[in-house]
């Protein structure tokens, strides 16, 4: 049996891993630039942040809309993956919920111009909104259910209502330096505690 096929498969697998890592680097760089300058930031700024040429960005994301959608999905995925990780590492389910709510606020406040960038493609925006709910509602539900089962918070809380409330507290936060949405959301989450 020739092991040349195994080496070729291994090389292809490592190339795929490298491509995924490169794409993650690009998405992280684009997210940082979008936070600083909005979604209309020049592609050259994203390339500089990522330490790559502009051609590399266009090879992965042929249009700005492709890049914006990929960054949004990447940020949603990071927020979704944080929930179970926080439950496993924080001292209590309520502490995990507090930390996750802070990450969720950061996500909401820093998605500069995303809605405006996608208004020309309502179907694309609806697809992203569905993706957002599909990924984040189960995570928020898990955090709430775990904290309720531990007797830390009330058991009659609905993840959609909490996420909607947090979202409403974040409206306008990115354009008003006197308004601290994170502090208000922390107060909201602290208020979920079960009174003994």
N, C-alpha and C positions, 0 to 999 in steps of 0.2 A: 504494500500500500504506500503510495506516495504522499508525503506530508506537505508537499508544495501547496496543495489546496487549503490545508489548515493555515499555513503561513499567510496565504493570500486573503483568506477569510479574516484572519486576525488583523492584517494590515487594513482591510476595508473597515473592520469594526473600529479600529483606532482612528481612522480618518473620520468616520461618522462622529466619534466622541469629540475629536478636535473641532469638527464643524459645529457641533452643538455647543461646545465651550465658546467658540468664536462668536456664535450667534448670541449666547447669553451675555458675553462681554459687550457686544453691540447694543443689546437691549438695555443693559444696565447703564451704559454711557448715554444712550438716547433718553432714558428716564431722567438721568441727572440733568441733562441739558434742557429737557422739557420743564423740569421743576424750576430751573433757573431762568429760562427765557421763553417758555411756552412752546406749543407744538409747531409754531411757524419758524422756529430757530433754523438757521442755515445748516444744511447737511454737513458742510465743512466743519462746523463746530462739534457735531456729533462724531465725525471722523477723528478730529483732534482729541476729543475726550477718550475715544476708544483706542487711539494710537494706531489707526489704520488709514488706508487711502479711501477716497470717496467711492471708488469703483467697488471696493469690498462691500460697502453698505448697499449700493445699488444691486450687487449680485445677490445679496440676501433679501433685500426689500426693494423691488423695482419702482414702487411709487411711495410717496409720503404717506398715503392712506395705509398701505401695507405696513409701514413702519409704526405708525401711530396705533393701529389695531394690534400689532404684535407686542408693543410696549404695554398697552392696556391689559392684554391677556396675561403677559408675563407678571405684571403687578398683581393682578387678581390671583394668579396661581401662587405667588409668594405669600399673599395674605391667607389664602386657603390652607397652604401647607403649614403655616405658622400655628394654626389652632391646635392640632394634635401635638405638635412639638412643645408648645407652651404647656399644655395639660401634663405632658410627661416630665417637664423640667421645673415648673413653678411649685412653690410650697403648698398651694391650694388651688382648687378649681376657680375660685373667685379671683385670685391673683392672676391666673391664666386669662380669665375673661377681661380683667382690667388691662393687661398688656396687649391682648388682641384688639380691644376697642381702641387703644392708642395707635396701633398699627393701621387699623381701619380708618381712623381720622387722618393719619398721614397720607394714606392712599387717596382719600376723598379730597383733601385740601390741595394735594399736589398734582392732580390730573388736569393741570392748566389747559384750558381751551379744547379739551377732548370733545365735548359735546358740540361745540361750534365747528370743529374740524370735520365732524361726521354728519353735520346737518344736510349736506348735499346728498348723502346716501342714507336715507332713513332706514332702509332694510339692513344695512350694515350696523347702524346704531342699535336697532332692535335686536339683532343677533348678538351684539356685545352685551346688551342689557340682560338678555336671557342667559348668556354665559356667566355673567356676574352673579346673577341669582342662583343658577345651578351650582356654582362652585362655592359661594359664600354662605348661602342659607343653611346648608347642612352643617357647616363648621360652626356657625353661630348657635345653631340648635344644639349641637353636641356640647359646646361650652356651657350653655344655659342649663341643659339637662343634667350635666355632671355637677355643676355648682348647686342646683336644686336638690339633687340626690344626696349631696353632702350636707344638706341643711343650711347652706350658706346664703342662699337667695330664695325668694318666693318661687313657687312652682307654677304660677299662672302666667308666665312671661312667654311672649311669642317672638321668635327670632326676627321675623319680617318687621314687626312693629318696632323692635329695638333698633334694627339696622336703619329703618326709615327715620326714626327719631334722631339717631346719630347723624344721618345724612342731612336732616333739616338743621341741626345745630352747626353743621359745617358750611352752610350756604353763606357766601360772601367772605369767608374767613381769609381767603388768599389775597383779598384786596383791602383788608382793613387791619393795619398793624396793631390797633388797640383791642382787637377782638381775639380772644384765645379759645378757639373751639375745643382744643384738647383738654383745657381745664374744665370746661362745662361738661364735656362728655365724661371726664373722670368723676365729676360730682354725680352725674346721672347713674353711672355704674356703681358708685359707692352707695347710692340710694336704693339699689336693688337688694341690698343685704336684708336678710331675714331678721326681724326684730324678735329678740328672745325675752 
